């Protein structure tokens, strides 16, 4: 069973890092970016159906919604960083629906050390360092459109929401697209994502609205519509419910 890591997926400006030994992690995915840098030892990384082997000085960069796992093959010491799309939203938008032909690269140890000491409350420093990381990664890889033909329910569902959240979406349409029975799709969604379909979509829309409020000068009415709400009243109500404040206050704060 693939685990969808909710706590790594639905927070704006989320940054988590640690330095530990002997990374082992079952098959999982999240909506955030993930970096693992190997100080010592050997580590196997599985992304989709592919295996990549890391040695000292190697790093792997996992894009949002990629199914992955880790197995330490030889005692290892590693740095792990997980960060939300909001820090590097331009890059996220540019690579959405794509996969890296090679997720392996070799960032400088100095950059890794700076990332390990990062205080995410300093948003400009955080964005600067993360885009430096991405600049290094871009120089080491190329991208291709993802082939979802053989991917799981989890991946196909997230892909559907990501591409359609700005319009009216429904579990009925999702089930039809997947070729599944409606009741089966509903039960499976609740089991995997630990919440009803429309609740998940609503959270996705509000997180996108937060980014637009902070990073654009678009009107709140426009943002409401761009995030799939048919009325400003519905948008405001849901925004307050999930954020504890109004869209205007969030933008000003």
N, C-alpha and C positions, 0 to 999 in steps of 0.2 A: 504493500500500500504506500502510495506517495503522500507525504505530509505537506500540506500547505501551511507555511509558518505565518500565521496571522499577525503575530506581534512584530514581525520583520517587514510587514507589507503595508500597513495602513496608517502609518504615522508620517506627518509632514516634517521635513528636516530632521530625519532620524539618522544618527550616526553611532555605531557601536564598533568597538575594536578590542582585541585582546592578544596577548602573546602567551602561548602555551606549548605543550609537547604532545606528540602522538595523536594527531587529528584523526578521529573516526566519527563519521556522521552518516546516518542512513539516508535513503533517497528522499529528497525534499525539494521544495521550490518556494520562492517568495517574489514579491513585486519590487524588491530592492536590488541594487547591484551588490556583488560580493567579490572580494579580493582575498586571495591567500598567497602569501609569500613564504618561501621555505628558507630558513636560516641554515638548517642542517638536516641530513637524512634523506629519505626518499618517500614520496607520497603519490598514490594513484588517485586521479580525479576522473570521475565518470560524469559526462555531460550528454544527456540523451543516450544514444547507443555507442558513444565513443569513449575510449579510455585515453587519458593523457598522463604521462609520468613526469613528476617534478623531481628535480634534484637541487642541490644547494644553489641559491641565487635565482631560481626560477619562480615565476608567479603565474597564477591563473586568474582570469577575470571572467566572472559569470554574469551574464546579462539578465535583466528581469524576466521571470517566467520560464527560465531554463531549468529543466529537471536535472538535479545533480546529486552526487554523493562523494564521500572521501574514504579512502582506506590507507592507513599508514603501512607501508611495506617494509620500512626500516626505521628504527627510532628517529623521530624527527622533532624539530623545533620550528614553530611557524608563527606568522603574524596573520590575523584575520581581521578584515574590516567589512562591515555591511552598512550601506548608506542608501537613503531614499532617493527616488527619482528627482525630487524637487531641487536638490543641490546641483544637478547637472541636467536640467530639463531640456535644454537645446540638444544635447547629445542623445538623451533618451528619445526625443521626438525623431531625430535623424536616423536612429538605428531601430526604431520600433518595427517589428515584423521581419527583422533580419537576424542573422547569427554570424558570429565571427568564424572565418574559415580556420583560424587557429586561436584558441583562447590563451595560449601561453606567450609570455614575454618576460623581459628581465629589467624591471625598474631598478633605479639606483637604491642602494641601501640607505643613503641619506634621505631620499624621499619617503621610504618606508618608515624610517625613524621619526620623521616629521609627522607622518600620518598617525603613528602610535601615540604621539603626544598632543594630538589635536583636541582642542576644545570646541565642540560644534556650536557653542553659543556665539562664537565669533564667525558669523555666517560668511563674511567676505574672505577670511582666511581659509575657511573650510572649502568654499567654492574654488578658490585659487589652487589649493593643493590637489583637490580632486580632479580639476581640469588639467593640471600638470600630469597627473597619473594617466588620464585618458589620452592626452597628447602622446605620451610614451607608448601607450597601448596601440593607438592608431598607426603609429609608425612601424609597428611590428605585425600588423594583420590586415586583412581585407574582409569584406562582408558579402554575404549572399542572402537572397530571400529565403526565409524559412520554408521548409517543406513540412506541412502539418499532416500529411496523408497518414502517417503511422503514429502520430502522437496520441497522448492519452486524453481521456475525458477532461482532466484538469486543464491541460494546455489548450485544448480546443475551446473550452468554456471561457477561459481568460482572454483568449484571442477574440472571441465573439463580443465580449463585454468591451474590450479595449477599442474595437473598431466601431462599435455601435452605441456606446453609452450616451452620445449626444442626441440620439433619436429615441423613439419609443422602443423599448425592448421588452421581451416577455419570455417566460420559461417555455411557453408553447412553441415559440419560434426557435428557441435554442434546441429544444428536443427534436423538432423537425429537421433542423440543420445537421444534428448529430445522428439522426436516424434512430432515435430511441423513443420508447414509450414515455408519455408525459409523467406518469406517476413514478416510473423508474428514475427518470431524470431528476425529478424533485427530491426523491429520497436520497439519491446519490449526491446531489448538490449539498443538501443539508448535512450529510455525513462527512463530506470532504471539507467543506468550508465552514461548518459549525454555525450556520445561520441561513435564513431563507434567502432566496435569489434576489428579491427586490431590495432587501436590506443591504445586501452586498453591493448591488448596483448603486444604491443611494450613497453609501460610503465612498465609493469610487468617484462619483460625480462631485461630492463635496470636497474631496481631496484635490481634485482637478481645479475646482473653483478657487480654493485657497491659493494655488499656484498663480492663477490668473489675477487674483486680487492683488497679490504682492508684486508680480513681475510685469504687469501690463497696466495701461491706463484705460482699459475698456470699461464701459459703464457697467454697473451692477445688473441692469436690465439685460444687456448683451451677454454678460457672463452667465446669467440665469438660463438664457436660451441656449447658449453654447454648451452648457452642461446637461441639457436634456429636460429642463423644467418648462412646463407649458404656462406657468404663471409665476410672477415675482413673489406672490404671497406664499406659494408652495416652496419656492427656493429659500426664502427667508426663514420659514418655519423649520425646514429641515436643517438649514445651516446652524441656527440657534440650538437646535436639539443636539447636534453632533459636536458643536464647537463651544457652546456656552456663551456665545456672543454673536452680535449681528455681523453681516458682511462688511458694513461700513466701519464698524469698530475694529474688525480684524484687519482691514486694509490700513487704517490709521495707526494701529498699534504696532 
